[in-house]
Amino acid sequence: MDAYRNSEDVPLLADAAKRAARYLETLDGRAVAPAAEAVEAVTRFAEPLPAGPTAPAETLRRLDEIGSPATMGMAGGRFFGFVVGGSYPVSVAANWLATAWDQNTGLWEVTPAVSQLEDVALDWMVELLGLPPGTGGAFVTGATLANFTALAAARHAVLTSAGWDVEGEGLFGAPPITVIVGDEVHPSVVKGLGLLGLGRRRVVRVATDGRGRMRPDRLPRIAGPTIVCVQAGNVNTGDYDPIADVCDAARPAGAWVHVDGAFGLWAAASPKLAPLVAGVSDADSWATDAHKWLNVPYDSGLAFVRDPEALRAAMAITAAYLPTETPRRNPSDYTPELSRRARGVEVWAVLRSLGRAGVAELIERCCRHALRFAEGLSAAGYEILTDVVLNQVLVSFGDDTATRRVIAAIQADGTCWAGVTVWQGRTAMRISVSSWATTDDDVERSLAAMIRIAGTAANQHDT
Ligand SMILES: *Cc1c(COP(=O)(O)O)cnc(C)c1O
């Protein structure tokens, strides 16, 4: 069919695959941050709305020629900003095939292949993370929406226990819910609470310790409808709230415990690191990101809820969440979205190709790289601000101004990319290792660049 071929009779999709492969293969040879000229050139996209058609192949060529050079090298092995992960080739490939299928993943009967794949991926994830068998789940866009989705189930459950139908009656006149979070809660949890009408500001914040962990001795006494949000993986330190202690204190009092484990929950997939999440299976709900540490493409988050009926009650479009006769799990009964791409396909593809051992190896390898960064920078005389417990490293290059200057110089150099953070009042460079693509060689090259640049940039003065 002509629509799928370009003027040289090359299939359009093959052309896209070729361009994508070339992009990924040449990424290693260019600066991680895009060149200034490439960034300036993106204004070429800002042309008037075309009055008529353009050949699809020409549109793809333009996308590649202007777009590719102006990307940040997040898919490569030396991007350490935020906690973004990479994308395994098998997940990109599975994503392409599933995109071609164009399945509206709402109803099992209409989209059987992708619905079944999501069922399987969900079961595998529950098993891999050691969550209670029978846990329900939803494939959503990211941990922000996963937190929102799980907390909607929490709101349903605690208000149902208090005799209130929140889906039907809303929050006007409802019994108040106490929401408890750690002082270093991720802002996306707070945003989710706001969206759910639970208020961004009315949360009870529990003091944290010098590693960003909630102090269990500061937990308030729990009474009445209560949701406690703990964190598995602090975005700065990678450290963990005392999940077991919180569950022990909160659940007997009838509270719901939610775990934001956007990246840190993946420690559960490694027998070596699993002690970090001890007690996690005692919680009621969990949020994580597959687009972070499972290394699938955006956007891919997962919400898990111990009681699938609480999730269904909060998310199903009809009020018919009371036991129905549907023989199959309709994905849209568990997600905020109705129409949705089949995110579970890439999760399935990576889990199937790596297996349990492969996922554990990925997680452990990233943590080993993080330790090597800390060790190398410390040996060069730079201060590592906290113990490296997972995949996050915080390093200071002197005072705040010097640290910012060094980070800017590292970003401009292009060997690697890491960002600025402020942690407990101190400016630091945050190195996050979360991509399959990062090799030992990437770590050594990046480390050498950081130390070389810090040696010259730290002592320069602002002009
Ligand atoms: C990244 C992150 C989030 C938000 O996840 P998105 O996928 O960006 O929506 C929430 N909590 C923690 C701890 C995170 O690291």
Ligand as a Chemical Component Dictionary entry (heavy atoms), coordinates in Angstrom:
data_LIG
# 
_chem_comp.id                   LIG 
_chem_comp.type                 NON-POLYMER 
_chem_comp.pdbx_formal_charge   0 
_chem_comp.three_letter_code    LIG 
# 
loop_
_chem_comp_atom.comp_id 
_chem_comp_atom.atom_id 
_chem_comp_atom.alt_atom_id 
_chem_comp_atom.type_symbol 
_chem_comp_atom.charge 
_chem_comp_atom.model_Cartn_x 
_chem_comp_atom.model_Cartn_y 
_chem_comp_atom.model_Cartn_z 
_chem_comp_atom.pdbx_ordinal 
LIG C1 C1 C 0 9.811  9.753  39.644 1  
LIG C2 C2 C 0 9.090  9.665  40.917 2  
LIG C3 C3 C 0 7.713  9.934  41.001 3  
LIG C4 C4 C 0 6.924  10.435 39.820 4  
LIG O1 O1 O 0 6.960  9.535  38.760 5  
LIG P1 P1 P 0 6.550  9.924  37.288 6  
LIG O2 O2 O 0 6.739  8.665  36.537 7  
LIG O3 O3 O 0 7.494  11.012 36.864 8  
LIG O4 O4 O 0 5.144  10.395 37.307 9  
LIG C5 C5 C 0 7.094  9.752  42.217 10 
LIG N1 N1 N 0 7.769  9.355  43.298 11 
LIG C6 C6 C 0 9.094  9.100  43.264 12 
LIG C7 C7 C 0 9.789  8.663  44.519 13 
LIG C8 C8 C 0 9.802  9.255  42.074 14 
LIG O5 O5 O 0 11.101 8.981  42.020 15 
# 
loop_
_chem_comp_bond.comp_id 
_chem_comp_bond.atom_id_1 
_chem_comp_bond.atom_id_2 
_chem_comp_bond.value_order 
_chem_comp_bond.pdbx_ordinal 
LIG C1 C2 SING 1  
LIG C2 C3 SING 2  
LIG C2 C8 DOUB 3  
LIG C3 C4 SING 4  
LIG C3 C5 DOUB 5  
LIG C4 O1 SING 6  
LIG O1 P1 SING 7  
LIG P1 O2 DOUB 8  
LIG P1 O3 SING 9  
LIG P1 O4 SING 10 
LIG C5 N1 SING 11 
LIG N1 C6 DOUB 12 
LIG C6 C7 SING 13 
LIG C6 C8 SING 14 
LIG C8 O5 SING 15 
# 
